[in-house]
Amino acid sequence: MTKVLTFQVGIEGLEDKIWRKIEITDRRTVADLAYTILATFDSLAYHLYDIEYKNKVYDCWIDIEYDHRDVELVNAVTTKLSDIGLKENDTMEMKYDTGSTTTFKITYLGSRVMEKYNGKHYPYIIDGAGCGMLDDLCDFELKEIVEDIDKKGYSDHYFTPGYERTIKYDYRKFNIKNNNALLKGLVLDIKNGYEVGD
């Protein structure tokens, strides 16, 4: 029986300003949860990530046996969410980009049985705030930008998504309907980028 899992996810230090409530099925992998987070938080998804849960690190590397970190490594790509032993209110931590780390705090809120014939609905964002993250910027640097926007009441911060054009970053502009309309396609693109490559 497939279950729908609900997670609360926020950027560390900004959990009250930039966050999402995500639904995803337990048949999906830990990597799929990471891809959903990267997609909904506007990441360009070109850095490494891992998710730590119960003293295990679920890593994006497929050949993790060559990793020399002193932790128990598990392949995020092959591990289903149903297999990691989630309990309500458990917390996880996802780190993205080891050079300019953005840390996501993840709380498992619980599950319910999936409605029949509704599998294509997920992943899905049921609530949220804040338009997302900025690649190549640490979460504490993003926090400074958010605080500056709050102090001034407007944004004068610009970024270059995909190095194609420069646009203004204002974290307050989050549109959940647009986010969901693009989500599944972005998750698939990100999954292909990490798992299939060039």
C-alpha positions as a printed NumPy array, in Angstrom:
array([[  0.   ,   0.   ,   0.   ],
       [  1.554,   3.302,  -1.118],
       [  1.671,   6.1  ,   1.438],
       [  1.907,   9.837,   0.962],
       [  4.553,  11.335,   3.244],
       [  4.505,  14.973,   4.347],
       [  7.689,  16.91 ,   5.102],
       [  8.238,  20.419,   6.403],
       [ 11.428,  21.842,   4.861],
       [ 13.11 ,  25.172,   5.573],
       [ 16.449,  26.814,   4.885],
       [ 18.485,  26.85 ,   8.096],
       [ 18.124,  30.175,   9.879],
       [ 15.227,  31.151,   7.614],
       [ 12.717,  28.423,   8.5  ],
       [ 10.012,  31.033,   9.16 ],
       [ 10.64 ,  32.931,   5.891],
       [ 11.675,  30.375,   3.221],
       [  9.979,  27.009,   3.688],
       [  7.816,  24.375,   2.03 ],
       [  5.418,  21.646,   3.062],
       [  6.033,  18.797,   0.607],
       [  4.012,  15.675,  -0.166],
       [  5.805,  12.749,  -1.801],
       [  5.084,   9.016,  -1.922],
       [  7.059,   6.5  ,   0.108],
       [  7.881,   4.627,  -3.144],
       [ 10.173,   7.484,  -4.114],
       [ 13.833,   7.479,  -3.127],
       [ 15.721,   9.68 ,  -0.695],
       [ 17.301,  11.214,  -3.82 ],
       [ 13.82 ,  12.045,  -5.174],
       [ 13.091,  13.947,  -1.955],
       [ 16.356,  15.875,  -2.46 ],
       [ 15.468,  16.646,  -6.09 ],
       [ 12.045,  17.899,  -4.998],
       [ 13.66 ,  20.174,  -2.417],
       [ 16.15 ,  21.526,  -4.965],
       [ 13.359,  22.093,  -7.513],
       [ 10.915,  23.851,  -5.214],
       [ 13.633,  26.031,  -3.652],
       [ 14.782,  27.28 ,  -7.089],
       [ 18.211,  25.641,  -7.051],
       [ 20.202,  25.279, -10.256],
       [ 21.08 ,  21.781,  -8.93 ],
       [ 24.676,  21.593, -10.103],
       [ 26.379,  20.852,  -6.767],
       [ 26.596,  17.738,  -4.596],
       [ 24.09 ,  17.071,  -1.822],
       [ 23.544,  14.611,   1.003],
       [ 20.835,  13.994,   3.593],
       [ 21.731,  12.954,   7.14 ],
       [ 19.21 ,  10.927,   9.117],
       [ 19.705,   8.691,  12.164],
       [ 23.522,   8.712,  11.926],
       [ 23.476,   7.741,   8.251],
       [ 24.393,   9.951,   5.327],
       [ 22.332,   9.372,   2.179],
       [ 24.695,  10.551,  -0.511],
       [ 24.131,  11.5  ,  -4.146],
       [ 27.243,   9.65 ,  -5.289],
       [ 26.355,   6.331,  -6.87 ],
       [ 29.835,   4.884,  -6.196],
       [ 29.907,   5.738,  -2.508],
       [ 32.277,   2.853,  -1.699],
       [ 35.107,   5.148,  -2.866],
       [ 34.209,   7.865,  -0.374],
       [ 36.571,   8.206,   2.585],
       [ 34.38 ,  10.106,   5.059],
       [ 34.134,   8.559,   8.501],
       [ 30.341,   8.078,   8.459],
       [ 27.956,   5.348,   7.386],
       [ 27.168,   6.177,   3.771],
       [ 24.037,   5.008,   2.001],
       [ 23.192,   5.495,  -1.657],
       [ 20.353,   8.045,  -1.833],
       [ 19.541,   7.023,  -5.417],
       [ 18.681,   3.411,  -4.547],
       [ 17.123,   3.871,  -1.096],
       [ 13.341,   4.234,  -0.964],
       [ 11.776,   6.529,   1.604],
       [  9.723,   3.558,   2.815],
       [ 12.943,   1.774,   3.831],
       [ 14.57 ,   4.326,   6.132],
       [ 12.308,   3.913,   9.18 ],
       [ 10.692,   7.336,   9.385],
       [  8.808,   8.204,  12.55 ],
       [  6.535,  11.219,  12.947],
       [  8.418,  14.404,  13.938],
       [ 11.806,  12.9  ,  13.03 ],
       [ 14.243,  15.455,  11.649],
       [ 16.79 ,  15.267,   8.862],
       [ 19.356,  17.67 ,   7.48 ],
       [ 20.182,  18.155,   3.824],
       [ 23.415,  19.872,   2.826],
       [ 23.782,  21.216,  -0.703],
       [ 27.093,  22.507,  -2.112],
       [ 29.984,  21.828,   0.253],
       [ 31.805,  25.018,  -0.806],
       [ 28.931,  27.455,  -0.198],
       [ 26.622,  25.284,   1.831],
       [ 22.889,  25.737,   2.024],
       [ 21.441,  23.573,   4.789],
       [ 17.825,  22.466,   4.717],
       [ 16.099,  21.404,   7.936],
       [ 13.565,  18.651,   7.202],
       [ 10.848,  17.43 ,   9.579],
       [  8.729,  14.377,   8.803],
       [  5.134,  15.279,   9.692],
       [  3.428,  11.933,   9.037],
       [  1.713,   9.912,   6.322],
       [ -1.594,   8.792,   4.903],
       [ -2.644,   6.141,   2.427],
       [ -2.487,   7.42 ,  -1.14 ],
       [ -5.808,   7.852,  -2.906],
       [ -6.325,   5.343,  -5.739],
       [ -5.104,   6.424,  -9.193],
       [ -3.493,   9.582,  -7.798],
       [  0.189,   8.615,  -8.058],
       [  1.005,  11.157, -10.771],
       [ -0.041,  13.956,  -8.416],
       [  3.18 ,  13.695,  -6.372],
       [  5.514,  15.29 ,  -5.479],
       [  3.374,  18.276,  -4.583],
       [  3.809,  21.461,  -2.535],
       [  0.853,  22.003,  -0.205],
       [  2.114,  25.171,   1.483],
       [  5.129,  27.412,   1.598],
       [  6.698,  30.844,   1.693],
       [  9.761,  32.523,   0.251],
       [ 10.812,  32.138,  -3.373],
       [ 13.889,  30.03 ,  -2.69 ],
       [ 17.634,  29.887,  -2.391],
       [ 20.572,  31.311,  -4.325],
       [ 23.218,  28.928,  -5.647],
       [ 26.865,  29.578,  -4.721],
       [ 25.781,  31.466,  -1.614],
       [ 25.876,  30.099,   1.949],
       [ 22.635,  30.042,   3.901],
       [ 23.989,  32.663,   6.333],
       [ 24.751,  34.995,   3.38 ],
       [ 21.199,  34.464,   2.126],
       [ 19.962,  35.303,   5.634],
       [ 21.813,  38.636,   5.44 ],
       [ 20.092,  39.398,   2.11 ],
       [ 16.669,  38.496,   3.548],
       [ 17.297,  40.696,   6.59 ],
       [ 18.363,  43.565,   4.295],
       [ 15.152,  43.19 ,   2.23 ],
       [ 13.063,  43.168,   5.414],
       [ 14.863,  46.24 ,   6.762],
       [ 14.524,  48.28 ,   3.546],
       [ 11.118,  46.959,   2.51 ],
       [ 12.411,  46.312,  -1.013],
       [ 15.15 ,  44.329,  -2.748],
       [ 18.188,  45.65 ,  -4.559],
       [ 19.819,  42.209,  -4.819],
       [ 20.391,  40.618,  -8.221],
       [ 21.49 ,  37.167,  -9.305],
       [ 22.164,  35.337, -12.549],
       [ 20.202,  32.066, -12.837],
       [ 22.002,  29.75 , -15.218],
       [ 24.281,  32.621, -16.246],
       [ 21.783,  33.689, -18.929],
       [ 20.268,  36.877, -17.547],
       [ 20.311,  38.97 , -14.391],
       [ 17.131,  39.241, -12.341],
       [ 16.195,  40.78 ,  -9.03 ],
       [ 15.983,  38.435,  -6.034],
       [ 13.141,  39.125,  -3.627],
       [ 12.444,  36.18 ,  -1.363],
       [  8.905,  37.431,  -0.637],
       [  7.694,  36.564,  -4.14 ],
       [  6.575,  32.953,  -3.919],
       [  3.732,  31.651,  -6.072],
       [  2.703,  28.154,  -5.01 ],
       [  0.53 ,  27.598,  -8.093],
       [  3.413,  28.363, -10.479],
       [  5.796,  26.357,  -8.32 ],
       [  3.58 ,  23.263,  -8.56 ],
       [  3.001,  23.755, -12.291],
       [  6.755,  23.477, -12.924],
       [  7.689,  21.091, -10.112],
       [  7.404,  17.652, -11.727],
       [  9.285,  18.699, -14.866],
       [ 12.055,  20.308, -12.814],
       [ 12.348,  17.249, -10.569],
       [ 12.727,  15.03 , -13.644],
       [ 15.364,  17.348, -15.15 ],
       [ 17.302,  17.389, -11.879],
       [ 17.017,  13.602, -11.509],
       [ 18.383,  13.116, -15.036],
       [ 21.212,  15.533, -14.306],
       [ 22.344,  13.67 , -11.188],
       [ 21.611,  10.094, -12.239],
       [ 22.054,  10.035, -16.002],
       [ 24.523,  12.862, -16.615],
       [ 25.672,  14.145, -19.997]])
